[in-house]
């Protein structure tokens, strides 16, 4: 599920927010690996959406993928 999240109050600017399962599918990593990488600073931090919900900003995930791709080749 992709959510739209306002960037600034009073503007129409939004950023897409990915839920955990979407992030797992996009990056090809398991939940435990994602959280392990987050704890070392090697993966974008999640943002809290509610008491029991987190998500990742799509631009952060895209930047991480680009960084990994440039690191490989």
N, C-alpha and C positions, 0 to 999 in steps of 0.2 A: 504494500500500500504506500502510495506517495501522497504526502500531505503538503499543503501550501501554508507557509508560515510567514507572517508579516515581518519585514526587515525593520521598519521603523513605524511607530504609531503616527497616524495621520498621513501616511503615504500609501500608494498602491503597489509599492515594491514588495515582492514576495520571493521567498526562496523555497525550493522543494526540499522536503524532509523525507528521508527514507527510514522505514522501520527495520528492525534487526534482520528479519528474514529476507527482506529485499537486499540489504547490504551483504548478507551471507551469499546470496545468489549472484550478485554482481561481482564481488571480489573473489568468490570461490574458496572462502575460508569458513571454518566452523566457528560457532559462537565462542567456544573456549579460546580458540586462537585469536580471535578478534579482541577479546577482553585481555588476554595476555599481552598482546602487542600494545593495546591502549595503556596498560599499566607501565610499560617501558617507554612510552612516548613515541612508539613507532607506528601508531595508527591514530587517525583523528578521534578526538574525544566525542562522546555522544552528548546530546543535550536532553535535559529533562522536559518531557511534554506533559507529564502529569504525575500523580503519586506512584504509579506503577508502569509508566511508559517512557521510553527513551527513543530518540531518533538521531540520525546523522544528517547533516546538511549535504545535499547532493554535490555542491561545488567542492566541499572538503574531500569527499570520496573520489571525485573525478581527479582532483589534484594529487591525491595519494596514488591513484592508478598511474597517472602520468609520471610521477616521480619514480615509481617502481619500474615502469617500462624504460625510462631513461637510464636507470641504474643497471638494468640487465644488458642493454645493448647500446 
